[in-house]
Amino acid sequence: MTMETQFDYIDILSHFALDGEPKSCFRYGEGHINDTFKVTMQEADGEKHYILQRINHNLFRDVEKLMHNIELVTSFCRESVIKRGGDPLRECLTLIRTKEDAAYYFDGANYFRVYVFIEGATSYQSVRTERDFYESAVAFWNFANLLSEFDASRLYEVLPNFHNTKVRYRNFLSAVEKDVCGRAKEVEHEIEWVKAHSSLCGKLVDAIASGEIPLRVTHNDTKLNNVMLDDATGKGIAVIDLDTVMPGSLCYDFGDSIRFGCNTAAEDEPDLEKVHFDLGLYKVYLKGYLSAVGEGITEAEKKALPLGAVMMTYECGMRFLTDYLEGDTYFKTHREKHNLDRAHTQFKLVDEMLASFSQMEEAAR
């Protein structure tokens, strides 16, 4: 047997309602938050694959509520897919319950969950072709559409104020003031940049609070790598990583996709000469999104989509910088100043988005 874990994965898997024997368990994907592994099981009819995740309970402190949300959403999506004549094993996440019929297993120190692995599909860390990005836009709207009749009041807000940019800004100012790691002096320029753009913070938050922009069930982490693209057809078939499914705004989901997918470089690229906002890809994603939503979007939401792109990029950069000031306790880092590099890419994208904002607005009309 092969493994790449710091825990006894065979024992962990023995608590889930799985058939057969585990053959291997290897780290999978490049997620910032949870520890994710691809498991191969030898079952009676051949090898089967599953995703095993160790949940980051330092971030998701109420795992019961987190998994309550995921149970409800996956079950509802499964029913919706079946009603439409689709394949629920490929078009949505399937949660494997424990032998005690629970959604997760706690070994006394860590929380684990298991999903069916979606075969014949891949998630990508960056946009390979315009079609990938277009298909991701369609996939995220299709996901929202699967949940269009779901009662959002049934969901817990597992990360309160997750996209409340006003609160994020206050947290940032607190991190600057406390300066627990003594890093504020070296990032004075970055701190001033965030402060200079603080007028952005209330624009979407206030529009949602006033009812101008409706509250919906949203994914809240709509990066390209959270879409499974079919290996044969290239179509977006499923949306994954449901930890942040909560009430939110379409503008948040749209904006996070643009933030991630319209960057010409990696999210943590240290060479800012490689980092640019690709207006062409923005238009491709916008076209795919609007073609999928049809009449399902309000005029106020449509008008605010470009602002959503700027806001999510600004907010994410601010969060990276806040985490750097606080000692890199939230996002996983793999090198010195990793979060600072991430912040730099977001700030440059914001600058270029603002320079192209009139074109972004024109394309959304």
C-alpha positions as CSV (number, residue, x, y, z in Angstrom):
1,M,0.0,0.0,0.0
2,T,1.1,3.5,-0.7
3,M,0.4,6.7,1.1
4,E,1.2,10.3,1.6
5,T,-0.5,11.2,4.8
6,Q,0.4,12.1,8.4
7,F,-2.5,10.0,9.7
8,D,-3.6,6.4,9.4
9,Y,-5.8,6.7,6.3
10,I,-6.7,3.0,6.4
11,D,-8.2,3.4,9.9
12,I,-10.0,6.6,8.9
13,L,-11.5,5.0,5.8
14,S,-12.7,2.0,7.8
15,H,-15.3,4.2,9.5
16,F,-17.0,5.1,6.2
17,A,-19.5,3.1,4.3
18,L,-17.1,1.9,1.6
19,D,-16.7,-1.5,0.1
20,G,-13.4,-3.2,-0.6
21,E,-9.9,-2.5,0.6
22,P,-7.8,0.7,0.3
23,K,-4.9,0.5,-2.1
24,S,-3.4,4.0,-2.0
25,C,-3.9,7.5,-0.7
26,F,-2.0,10.4,-2.2
27,R,-2.3,14.2,-1.8
28,Y,-4.5,15.7,-4.5
29,G,-5.0,19.2,-5.8
30,E,-3.6,22.5,-4.7
31,G,-6.2,23.8,-2.2
32,H,-5.2,26.5,0.3
33,I,-7.5,25.4,3.2
34,N,-8.2,21.7,3.6
35,D,-5.9,18.6,3.2
36,T,-7.2,16.7,0.2
37,F,-6.3,13.1,-0.9
38,K,-7.2,10.8,-3.7
39,V,-8.0,7.3,-2.5
40,T,-8.0,4.1,-4.6
41,M,-10.2,1.3,-3.3
42,Q,-10.1,-2.3,-4.6
43,E,-13.8,-3.2,-4.8
44,A,-15.5,-6.3,-6.1
45,D,-16.1,-4.9,-9.6
46,G,-12.7,-3.2,-9.8
47,E,-10.8,-0.1,-8.6
48,K,-12.9,2.9,-7.4
49,H,-11.7,6.3,-6.5
50,Y,-12.7,8.6,-3.7
51,I,-11.7,12.0,-2.3
52,L,-10.7,12.0,1.4
53,Q,-10.5,15.4,3.1
54,R,-9.2,16.4,6.4
55,I,-11.3,19.5,7.3
56,N,-9.5,22.6,8.5
57,H,-11.3,22.9,11.8
58,N,-9.1,25.9,12.7
59,L,-11.0,27.8,10.0
60,F,-14.3,26.0,10.0
61,R,-14.7,25.9,13.8
62,D,-18.2,24.4,13.8
63,V,-17.8,21.4,11.6
64,E,-21.3,20.2,12.4
65,K,-22.8,23.3,10.8
66,L,-20.4,23.1,7.9
67,M,-21.4,19.6,7.1
68,H,-25.1,20.4,7.7
69,N,-24.8,22.8,4.8
70,I,-23.0,20.4,2.6
71,E,-25.4,17.6,3.3
72,L,-28.4,19.7,2.4
73,V,-26.8,21.2,-0.7
74,T,-25.4,17.9,-2.2
75,S,-28.7,16.2,-1.5
76,F,-30.8,18.9,-3.2
77,C,-28.4,19.1,-6.2
78,R,-28.5,15.3,-6.5
79,E,-32.4,15.4,-6.6
80,S,-32.3,18.3,-9.1
81,V,-29.8,16.5,-11.4
82,I,-31.9,13.3,-11.4
83,K,-35.1,15.2,-12.2
84,R,-33.3,16.7,-15.2
85,G,-32.2,13.2,-16.4
86,G,-28.5,13.7,-15.6
87,D,-25.9,11.6,-13.9
88,P,-25.6,12.6,-10.2
89,L,-22.3,10.8,-9.8
90,R,-20.7,13.1,-12.3
91,E,-22.8,16.3,-12.2
92,C,-22.6,17.0,-8.4
93,L,-20.6,15.9,-5.4
94,T,-21.7,12.7,-3.7
95,L,-21.0,12.5,0.0
96,I,-20.1,9.1,1.5
97,R,-21.6,8.7,5.0
98,T,-19.9,6.9,7.9
99,K,-21.0,3.5,9.1
100,E,-22.8,5.4,11.9
101,D,-24.7,7.4,9.2
102,A,-22.9,10.6,9.9
103,A,-21.6,13.1,7.3
104,Y,-18.1,13.1,8.7
105,Y,-15.8,11.2,11.1
106,F,-13.9,12.7,14.1
107,D,-11.0,10.7,15.3
108,G,-10.5,12.8,18.5
109,A,-8.2,15.2,16.8
110,N,-9.2,15.7,13.2
111,Y,-12.4,15.8,11.1
112,F,-12.7,13.8,7.9
113,R,-15.2,13.5,5.1
114,V,-15.3,11.4,1.9
115,Y,-16.7,12.1,-1.6
116,V,-17.1,10.0,-4.7
117,F,-14.3,10.9,-7.1
118,I,-15.7,12.4,-10.3
119,E,-14.2,10.3,-13.1
120,G,-13.2,11.5,-16.5
121,A,-13.0,15.1,-15.6
122,T,-10.3,17.5,-14.4
123,S,-10.1,20.8,-12.5
124,Y,-7.4,23.2,-13.7
125,Q,-5.4,25.8,-11.8
126,S,-5.3,28.3,-14.6
127,V,-7.2,29.0,-17.9
128,R,-5.8,26.9,-20.7
129,T,-8.2,28.1,-23.4
130,E,-11.0,30.6,-23.7
131,R,-13.4,27.7,-23.9
132,D,-12.4,26.5,-20.4
133,F,-13.3,29.8,-19.0
134,Y,-16.5,30.0,-20.9
135,E,-17.5,26.6,-19.7
136,S,-16.7,27.4,-16.1
137,A,-19.1,30.4,-16.3
138,V,-21.8,28.1,-17.5
139,A,-21.1,25.6,-14.8
140,F,-21.3,28.0,-12.0
141,W,-24.6,29.4,-13.2
142,N,-25.9,25.8,-13.7
143,F,-24.9,25.2,-10.1
144,A,-26.8,28.2,-8.9
145,N,-29.7,27.1,-11.1
146,L,-29.8,23.7,-9.4
147,L,-30.3,25.5,-6.1
148,S,-32.7,28.1,-7.4
149,E,-35.6,26.6,-5.4
150,F,-33.5,25.9,-2.3
151,D,-34.5,27.8,0.8
152,A,-31.3,29.7,1.7
153,S,-32.6,30.2,5.3
154,R,-31.8,26.5,5.9
155,L,-28.1,27.2,5.6
156,Y,-25.8,28.3,8.4
157,E,-23.4,31.2,7.8
158,V,-20.3,29.1,8.5
159,L,-18.0,32.0,7.9
160,P,-19.8,35.1,9.1
161,N,-19.1,38.2,7.0
162,F,-17.1,36.1,4.5
163,H,-17.6,38.7,1.8
164,N,-18.5,41.7,4.0
165,T,-15.7,44.0,2.7
166,K,-16.4,46.5,5.4
167,V,-15.6,44.0,8.1
168,R,-12.6,42.7,6.1
169,Y,-11.3,46.3,6.1
170,R,-11.7,46.7,9.8
171,N,-9.9,43.4,10.3
172,F,-7.1,44.7,8.1
173,L,-6.8,47.9,10.1
174,S,-6.7,45.9,13.3
175,A,-3.9,43.7,11.9
176,V,-1.9,46.8,11.0
177,E,-2.4,48.4,14.4
178,K,-1.5,45.2,16.3
179,D,1.4,44.3,14.0
180,V,2.0,41.0,15.9
181,C,4.9,39.9,13.7
182,G,6.5,43.3,13.3
183,R,5.9,43.2,9.5
184,A,4.0,46.5,9.0
185,K,7.0,48.7,8.4
186,E,8.2,46.6,5.5
187,V,4.8,46.7,3.8
188,E,3.9,50.4,4.3
189,H,3.4,50.9,0.6
190,E,0.9,48.0,0.4
191,I,-0.9,49.2,3.5
192,E,-1.3,52.7,2.0
193,W,-2.6,51.2,-1.2
194,V,-5.3,49.3,0.6
195,K,-6.3,52.5,2.5
196,A,-6.3,54.6,-0.7
197,H,-8.9,52.2,-2.2
198,S,-11.1,51.8,0.9
199,S,-14.0,53.7,-0.7
200,L,-14.7,50.4,-2.5
201,C,-15.5,48.5,0.6
202,G,-19.2,49.5,1.1
203,K,-20.4,49.5,-2.5
204,L,-21.7,45.9,-2.8
205,V,-22.4,45.4,0.9
206,D,-24.6,48.4,1.1
207,A,-26.5,47.5,-2.1
208,I,-27.3,44.1,-0.7
209,A,-28.3,45.5,2.7
210,S,-30.7,47.9,1.0
211,G,-32.3,45.2,-1.1
212,E,-31.1,46.8,-4.4
213,I,-29.1,43.6,-5.1
214,P,-30.9,40.3,-4.0
215,L,-29.5,37.8,-1.6
216,R,-29.1,34.3,-3.2
217,V,-27.6,30.9,-2.4
218,T,-24.1,31.3,-3.7
219,H,-20.9,29.3,-3.9
220,N,-18.6,32.0,-2.7
221,D,-15.4,30.5,-4.0
222,T,-15.9,30.4,-7.8
223,K,-12.3,29.8,-9.0
224,L,-11.8,27.8,-12.2
225,N,-10.2,25.0,-10.1
226,N,-13.6,24.4,-8.5
227,V,-15.1,23.3,-11.7
228,M,-14.7,19.8,-13.1
229,L,-14.3,19.9,-16.9
230,D,-15.2,16.8,-18.9
231,D,-12.0,15.3,-20.3
232,A,-13.8,14.2,-23.5
233,T,-16.1,17.1,-24.3
234,G,-14.4,20.0,-22.4
235,K,-17.8,21.0,-20.9
236,G,-18.1,22.0,-17.3
237,I,-20.0,19.2,-15.6
238,A,-19.8,19.8,-11.9
239,V,-18.9,22.4,-9.3
240,I,-16.9,21.2,-6.3
241,D,-15.6,22.6,-2.9
242,L,-18.9,23.5,-1.2
243,D,-17.4,24.7,2.1
244,T,-18.4,28.3,1.5
245,V,-21.9,27.8,0.1
246,M,-23.9,30.4,1.9
247,P,-26.4,33.2,1.3
248,G,-24.5,35.8,-0.9
249,S,-24.6,37.7,-4.1
250,L,-24.1,36.7,-7.8
251,C,-21.7,39.6,-8.0
252,Y,-19.4,37.9,-5.4
253,D,-19.4,34.6,-7.4
254,F,-18.9,36.3,-10.7
255,G,-16.2,38.6,-9.3
256,D,-14.2,35.8,-7.8
257,S,-14.2,33.9,-11.1
258,I,-12.8,37.0,-12.9
259,R,-10.3,37.7,-10.1
260,F,-8.9,34.2,-10.6
261,G,-9.4,33.4,-14.2
262,C,-8.5,36.7,-15.9
263,N,-5.0,36.9,-14.3
264,T,-2.4,36.1,-17.0
265,A,-0.2,34.6,-14.3
266,A,-0.5,32.4,-11.2
267,E,-2.2,33.8,-8.2
268,D,1.1,33.8,-6.3
269,E,3.4,34.9,-9.2
270,P,6.3,36.8,-7.7
271,D,7.2,38.5,-11.0
272,L,4.6,41.2,-11.4
273,E,5.7,41.8,-15.0
274,K,3.8,38.6,-15.8
275,V,0.6,39.7,-14.0
276,H,-2.1,41.4,-16.1
277,F,-5.8,41.6,-16.2
278,D,-7.0,40.0,-19.4
279,L,-10.0,42.0,-20.6
280,G,-10.6,39.6,-23.5
281,L,-11.0,36.7,-21.0
282,Y,-13.3,38.9,-18.9
283,K,-15.6,39.3,-22.0
284,V,-15.5,35.6,-22.7
285,Y,-16.6,34.7,-19.1
286,L,-19.2,37.4,-19.1
287,K,-20.6,36.1,-22.4
288,G,-20.8,32.5,-21.0
289,Y,-22.3,33.7,-17.8
290,L,-25.0,35.9,-19.3
291,S,-25.9,33.3,-21.9
292,A,-26.5,30.8,-19.1
293,V,-28.4,33.1,-16.7
294,G,-30.9,34.4,-19.3
295,E,-33.7,36.2,-17.5
296,G,-32.5,34.8,-14.1
297,I,-30.5,37.9,-13.3
298,T,-31.8,41.4,-12.3
299,E,-30.7,44.5,-14.0
300,A,-29.1,45.7,-10.8
301,E,-27.1,42.5,-10.5
302,K,-26.1,42.7,-14.2
303,K,-24.9,46.3,-13.8
304,A,-22.9,45.5,-10.7
305,L,-21.0,42.5,-12.2
306,P,-17.9,44.6,-13.2
307,L,-17.9,46.1,-9.7
308,G,-18.0,42.5,-8.3
309,A,-14.8,41.7,-10.2
310,V,-13.0,44.7,-8.7
311,M,-14.4,44.2,-5.3
312,M,-13.5,40.5,-5.0
313,T,-9.9,41.2,-6.2
314,Y,-9.5,44.1,-3.8
315,E,-10.9,42.1,-0.9
316,C,-8.8,39.0,-1.6
317,G,-5.6,41.0,-1.9
318,M,-6.5,42.7,1.4
319,R,-7.1,39.3,3.0
320,F,-3.7,38.0,1.8
321,L,-2.0,41.1,3.2
322,T,-3.9,40.8,6.5
323,D,-2.8,37.2,6.8
324,Y,0.8,38.2,6.1
325,L,0.6,40.8,8.9
326,E,-0.9,38.3,11.3
327,G,1.8,35.6,10.7
328,D,0.3,33.5,7.8
329,T,-2.2,31.7,10.0
330,Y,-5.1,31.5,7.5
331,F,-3.9,30.6,4.0
332,K,-1.4,27.8,3.5
333,T,2.1,29.1,2.6
334,H,4.9,27.3,1.0
335,R,7.7,29.9,1.0
336,E,8.7,33.1,2.7
337,K,6.5,36.0,1.9
338,H,4.1,33.8,0.0
339,N,1.0,35.7,1.1
340,L,2.7,39.0,0.3
341,D,3.3,37.8,-3.3
342,R,-0.4,36.8,-3.5
343,A,-1.4,40.3,-2.3
344,H,0.8,42.0,-4.9
345,T,-0.8,40.1,-7.8
346,Q,-4.3,41.1,-6.6
347,F,-3.4,44.7,-6.2
348,K,-1.9,44.9,-9.7
349,L,-5.1,43.3,-11.1
350,V,-7.2,45.9,-9.3
351,D,-5.2,48.7,-10.8
352,E,-5.6,47.3,-14.3
353,M,-9.3,46.6,-13.8
354,L,-9.9,50.1,-12.7
355,A,-8.1,51.4,-15.8
356,S,-10.3,49.2,-18.0
357,F,-13.5,49.7,-16.0
358,S,-15.5,51.6,-18.6
359,Q,-14.8,48.8,-21.1
360,M,-15.9,46.2,-18.5
361,E,-19.1,48.1,-17.9
362,E,-19.8,48.5,-21.6
363,A,-19.4,44.7,-22.2
364,A,-22.0,44.1,-19.4
365,R,-24.7,46.3,-20.9
